[in-house]
Amino acid sequence: MYDDVCALVKKQITVSSAGDPVEAEKSRTEVFCEVMSASYRDKEAAQARGEKAELTIKLSDRADYDGEIFVEYDSEEYQVVDTYFDDRSRELRLVVGKWQRQ
């Protein structure tokens, strides 16, 4: 069931004149979702790319997703490492790992 809420966040990350990364939120969309632990397969695939998968966030309608790479859930910030579309339904799975600021 899609009884949790998460926020899909678009950000622009630039570099300041001092060389520090600067984040600017461009848009934020709250959607209903279902959250579960990332599967072993998803964790292995992410690890092979040098990333870490922690959660899988299911959206009931892939139309809610517009390519955002950041997700906020339960006061934590995550980065999308994989997306999976179900061709038979409108469902979308986002595999995410905690966002580590540089």
MDAnalysis code that builds the backbone (N, CA, C; Angstrom):
import MDAnalysis as mda
import numpy as np

u = mda.Universe.empty(306, n_residues=102, atom_resindex=np.repeat(np.arange(102), 3), trajectory=True)
u.add_TopologyAttr("name", ["N", "CA", "C"] * 102)
u.add_TopologyAttr("resid", np.arange(1, 103))
u.add_TopologyAttr("resname", ["MET", "TYR", "ASP", "ASP", "VAL", "CYS", "ALA", "LEU", "VAL", "LYS", "LYS", "GLN", "ILE", "THR", "VAL", "SER", "SER", "ALA", "GLY", "ASP", "PRO", "VAL", "GLU", "ALA", "GLU", "LYS", "SER", "ARG", "THR", "GLU", "VAL", "PHE", "CYS", "GLU", "VAL", "MET", "SER", "ALA", "SER", "TYR", "ARG", "ASP", "LYS", "GLU", "ALA", "ALA", "GLN", "ALA", "ARG", "GLY", "GLU", "LYS", "ALA", "GLU", "LEU", "THR", "ILE", "LYS", "LEU", "SER", "ASP", "ARG", "ALA", "ASP", "TYR", "ASP", "GLY", "GLU", "ILE", "PHE", "VAL", "GLU", "TYR", "ASP", "SER", "GLU", "GLU", "TYR", "GLN", "VAL", "VAL", "ASP", "THR", "TYR", "PHE", "ASP", "ASP", "ARG", "SER", "ARG", "GLU", "LEU", "ARG", "LEU", "VAL", "VAL", "GLY", "LYS", "TRP", "GLN", "ARG", "GLN"])
u.atoms.positions = np.array([
    [0.820, -1.187, 0.000],
    [0.000, 0.000, 0.000],
    [0.868, 1.256, 0.000],
    [0.386, 2.251, -0.647],
    [1.108, 3.513, -0.762],
    [0.644, 4.451, 0.348],
    [1.113, 4.173, 1.574],
    [0.636, 4.925, 2.733],
    [1.712, 5.826, 3.348],
    [2.886, 5.891, 2.741],
    [3.934, 6.809, 3.182],
    [3.971, 8.004, 2.234],
    [4.658, 9.046, 2.642],
    [4.828, 10.235, 1.799],
    [6.316, 10.537, 1.707],
    [6.769, 10.811, 0.499],
    [8.149, 11.250, 0.301],
    [8.115, 12.463, -0.626],
    [9.226, 13.146, -0.707],
    [9.322, 14.320, -1.583],
    [10.363, 14.052, -2.659],
    [9.975, 14.247, -3.897],
    [10.897, 14.170, -5.024],
    [11.459, 15.576, -5.224],
    [12.774, 15.707, -5.177],
    [13.400, 17.024, -5.156],
    [14.367, 17.176, -6.335],
    [14.192, 18.259, -7.059],
    [15.158, 18.633, -8.100],
    [16.051, 19.704, -7.499],
    [17.350, 19.501, -7.642],
    [18.321, 20.476, -7.133],
    [19.307, 20.811, -8.221],
    [19.853, 21.978, -8.089],
    [20.960, 22.381, -8.943],
    [22.164, 22.518, -8.032],
    [23.224, 21.806, -8.349],
    [24.433, 21.875, -7.535],
    [25.502, 22.580, -8.362],
    [25.976, 23.688, -7.822],
    [27.015, 24.463, -8.492],
    [28.213, 24.577, -7.557],
    [29.261, 25.178, -8.052],
    [30.476, 25.384, -7.248],
    [30.660, 26.874, -7.030],
    [30.848, 27.250, -5.767],
    [31.048, 28.663, -5.441],
    [32.437, 29.108, -5.881],
    [32.676, 30.406, -5.791],
    [33.986, 30.941, -6.163],
    [35.096, 30.408, -5.250],
    [34.703, 29.952, -4.049],
    [35.676, 29.380, -3.121],
    [35.901, 27.888, -3.384],
    [35.151, 27.322, -4.352],
    [35.311, 25.910, -4.688],
    [34.433, 24.972, -3.895],
    [33.489, 25.522, -3.121],
    [32.590, 24.695, -2.317],
    [31.311, 24.400, -3.097],
    [30.762, 23.171, -2.963],
    [29.491, 22.878, -3.634],
    [28.347, 23.662, -2.985],
    [27.473, 24.201, -3.810],
    [26.328, 24.975, -3.341],
    [25.074, 24.349, -3.934],
    [24.126, 23.980, -3.058],
    [22.881, 23.367, -3.492],
    [21.781, 24.407, -3.543],
    [20.991, 24.375, -4.599],
    [19.820, 25.237, -4.711],
    [18.641, 24.359, -5.125],
    [17.609, 24.334, -4.298],
    [16.427, 23.529, -4.601],
    [15.656, 24.184, -5.735],
    [15.364, 23.415, -6.760],
    [14.631, 23.943, -7.906],
    [13.137, 23.638, -7.797],
    [12.807, 22.410, -7.383],
    [11.399, 22.046, -7.218],
    [11.279, 20.908, -6.228],
    [10.081, 20.779, -5.653],
    [9.817, 19.745, -4.644],
    [8.383, 19.278, -4.821],
    [8.199, 17.953, -4.971],
    [6.873, 17.383, -5.167],
    [6.653, 16.264, -4.157],
    [5.642, 16.393, -3.316],
    [5.325, 15.336, -2.365],
    [4.383, 14.337, -3.022],
    [4.708, 13.038, -2.847],
    [3.924, 11.962, -3.459],
    [3.724, 10.842, -2.446],
    [2.660, 10.069, -2.652],
    [2.449, 8.875, -1.845],
    [3.365, 7.776, -2.360],
    [3.875, 6.960, -1.440],
    [4.830, 5.923, -1.822],
    [4.744, 4.742, -0.858],
    [5.436, 3.689, -1.232],
    [5.632, 2.530, -0.373],
    [7.133, 2.363, -0.230],
    [7.630, 2.243, 1.005],
    [9.071, 2.200, 1.249],
    [9.443, 0.849, 1.850],
    [10.527, 0.266, 1.313],
    [11.035, -1.003, 1.824],
    [12.551, -1.024, 1.684],
    [13.190, -1.990, 2.290],
    [14.637, -2.135, 2.158],
    [14.990, -2.489, 0.725],
    [16.153, -2.066, 0.293],
    [16.630, -2.432, -1.048],
    [16.926, -3.926, -1.068],
    [16.659, -4.557, -2.197],
    [16.901, -5.997, -2.332],
    [18.398, -6.275, -2.445],
    [18.756, -7.501, -2.225],
    [20.153, -7.911, -2.349],
    [20.661, -7.624, -3.756],
    [19.857, -7.912, -4.753],
    [20.241, -7.677, -6.158],
    [20.507, -6.185, -6.410],
    [19.630, -5.331, -5.876],
    [19.815, -3.884, -6.049],
    [21.074, -3.402, -5.333],
    [21.332, -3.938, -4.153],
    [22.534, -3.550, -3.404],
    [23.800, -3.958, -4.149],
    [23.799, -5.169, -4.707],
    [24.963, -5.650, -5.457],
    [25.199, -4.824, -6.720],
    [24.124, -4.501, -7.436],
    [24.248, -3.702, -8.666],
    [24.802, -2.320, -8.356],
    [24.315, -1.698, -7.297],
    [24.808, -0.375, -6.909],
    [26.257, -0.440, -6.461],
    [26.597, -1.472, -5.702],
    [27.966, -1.604, -5.209],
    [28.945, -1.787, -6.366],
    [28.532, -2.461, -7.426],
    [29.394, -2.657, -8.589],
    [29.730, -1.326, -9.266],
    [28.867, -0.334, -9.084],
    [29.099, 1.005, -9.649],
    [29.722, 1.958, -8.626],
    [30.024, 1.460, -7.438],
    [30.614, 2.310, -6.406],
    [29.590, 3.125, -5.640],
    [28.315, 2.710, -5.708],
    [27.244, 3.415, -4.997],
    [26.674, 2.507, -3.922],
    [25.808, 3.064, -3.091],
    [25.198, 2.291, -2.022],
    [23.684, 2.399, -2.120],
    [23.000, 1.256, -2.155],
    [21.537, 1.211, -2.197],
    [21.026, 0.835, -0.813],
    [20.094, 1.628, -0.289],
    [19.574, 1.363, 1.045],
    [18.079, 1.081, 1.057],
    [17.321, 1.838, 0.270],
    [15.867, 1.700, 0.262],
    [15.344, 1.563, -1.159],
    [14.164, 0.958, -1.266],
    [13.414, 0.979, -2.513],
    [12.133, 1.744, -2.227],
    [11.873, 2.751, -3.038],
    [10.674, 3.573, -2.883],
    [9.804, 3.347, -4.106],
    [8.614, 2.801, -3.876],
    [7.678, 2.542, -4.963],
    [6.693, 3.691, -5.082],
    [6.538, 4.190, -6.292],
    [5.521, 5.200, -6.596],
    [4.420, 4.509, -7.379],
    [3.176, 4.825, -7.078],
    [2.068, 4.149, -7.755],
    [1.922, 4.575, -9.201],
    [2.352, 5.777, -9.535],
    [2.202, 6.276, -10.896],
    [3.501, 6.919, -11.348],
    [4.102, 6.368, -12.379],
    [5.382, 6.901, -12.841],
    [5.276, 8.312, -13.403],
    [4.058, 8.779, -13.651],
    [3.871, 10.159, -14.113],
    [4.268, 11.166, -13.024],
    [4.307, 10.729, -11.754],
    [4.738, 11.605, -10.657],
    [6.231, 11.909, -10.725],
    [6.982, 11.061, -11.425],
    [8.440, 11.169, -11.464],
    [8.875, 11.925, -12.710],
    [9.713, 12.941, -12.500],
    [10.178, 13.760, -13.616],
    [11.710, 13.797, -13.658],
    [12.325, 12.662, -13.382],
    [13.781, 12.589, -13.447],
    [14.517, 13.132, -12.240],
    [13.822, 13.359, -11.141],
    [14.478, 13.872, -9.938],
    [15.549, 12.875, -9.477],
    [16.648, 13.397, -8.948],
    [17.687, 12.502, -8.441],
    [17.803, 12.542, -6.919],
    [16.987, 13.359, -6.272],
    [16.981, 13.413, -4.815],
    [15.594, 13.099, -4.280],
    [15.559, 12.363, -3.166],
    [14.308, 12.003, -2.505],
    [14.476, 12.283, -1.019],
    [13.495, 12.944, -0.428],
    [13.483, 13.130, 1.022],
    [12.428, 12.219, 1.611],
    [12.844, 11.442, 2.608],
    [11.923, 10.531, 3.277],
    [12.335, 10.425, 4.743],
    [11.380, 10.564, 5.621],
    [11.611, 10.413, 7.063],
    [12.764, 11.303, 7.537],
    [12.753, 12.563, 7.102],
    [13.749, 13.581, 7.474],
    [15.171, 13.243, 7.030],
    [15.309, 12.351, 6.067],
    [16.613, 11.997, 5.509],
    [16.623, 12.324, 4.027],
    [17.808, 12.589, 3.503],
    [17.953, 12.916, 2.094],
    [18.651, 11.755, 1.386],
    [18.056, 11.305, 0.283],
    [18.575, 10.174, -0.472],
    [18.807, 10.586, -1.917],
    [19.708, 9.830, -2.581],
    [19.969, 10.044, -3.999],
    [19.526, 8.789, -4.752],
    [18.870, 8.978, -5.886],
    [18.409, 7.859, -6.697],
    [19.613, 7.210, -7.369],
    [19.753, 5.881, -7.203],
    [20.849, 5.152, -7.844],
    [20.339, 4.252, -8.973],
    [19.062, 3.889, -8.972],
    [18.448, 3.082, -10.028],
    [16.970, 3.367, -10.116],
    [16.407, 3.215, -11.313],
    [14.958, 3.318, -11.501],
    [14.486, 2.103, -12.290],
    [13.313, 1.607, -11.931],
    [12.716, 0.462, -12.615],
    [11.257, 0.767, -12.913],
    [10.883, 0.685, -14.184],
    [9.509, 0.889, -14.602],
    [8.864, -0.468, -14.813],
    [7.614, -0.610, -14.394],
    [6.854, -1.822, -14.660],
    [5.997, -1.565, -15.894],
    [6.277, -2.276, -16.979],
    [5.557, -2.064, -18.236],
    [4.076, -2.451, -18.150],
    [3.733, -3.341, -17.228],
    [2.344, -3.797, -17.115],
    [1.487, -2.891, -16.243],
    [2.114, -2.050, -15.463],
    [1.358, -1.136, -14.596],
    [1.986, 0.253, -14.692],
    [1.508, 1.168, -13.917],
    [2.063, 2.528, -13.896],
    [3.119, 2.681, -12.799],
    [3.444, 1.584, -12.104],
    [4.338, 1.634, -10.955],
    [5.786, 1.936, -11.356],
    [6.475, 2.630, -10.458],
    [7.888, 2.955, -10.626],
    [8.605, 2.655, -9.320],
    [9.761, 1.999, -9.410],
    [10.589, 1.748, -8.234],
    [11.847, 2.597, -8.319],
    [12.117, 3.330, -7.253],
    [13.350, 4.111, -7.138],
    [14.228, 3.447, -6.081],
    [15.412, 3.059, -6.458],
    [16.380, 2.521, -5.504],
    [17.258, 3.688, -5.089],
    [17.350, 3.924, -3.779],
    [18.042, 5.117, -3.288],
    [19.070, 4.774, -2.215],
    [20.069, 5.646, -2.105],
    [21.071, 5.570, -1.057],
    [21.186, 6.934, -0.399],
    [21.661, 6.975, 0.833],
    [21.769, 8.261, 1.533],
    [22.699, 9.209, 0.771],
    [22.257, 10.440, 0.679],
    [23.003, 11.484, -0.016],
    [24.127, 11.954, 0.883],
    [25.338, 11.857, 0.390],
    [26.517, 12.307, 1.132],
    [26.994, 13.608, 0.513],
    [26.825, 14.694, 1.214],
    [27.316, 15.980, 0.710],
    [28.829, 15.956, 0.656],
    [29.365, 16.578, -0.345],
    [30.826, 16.592, -0.539],
    [31.488, 17.420, 0.540],
])
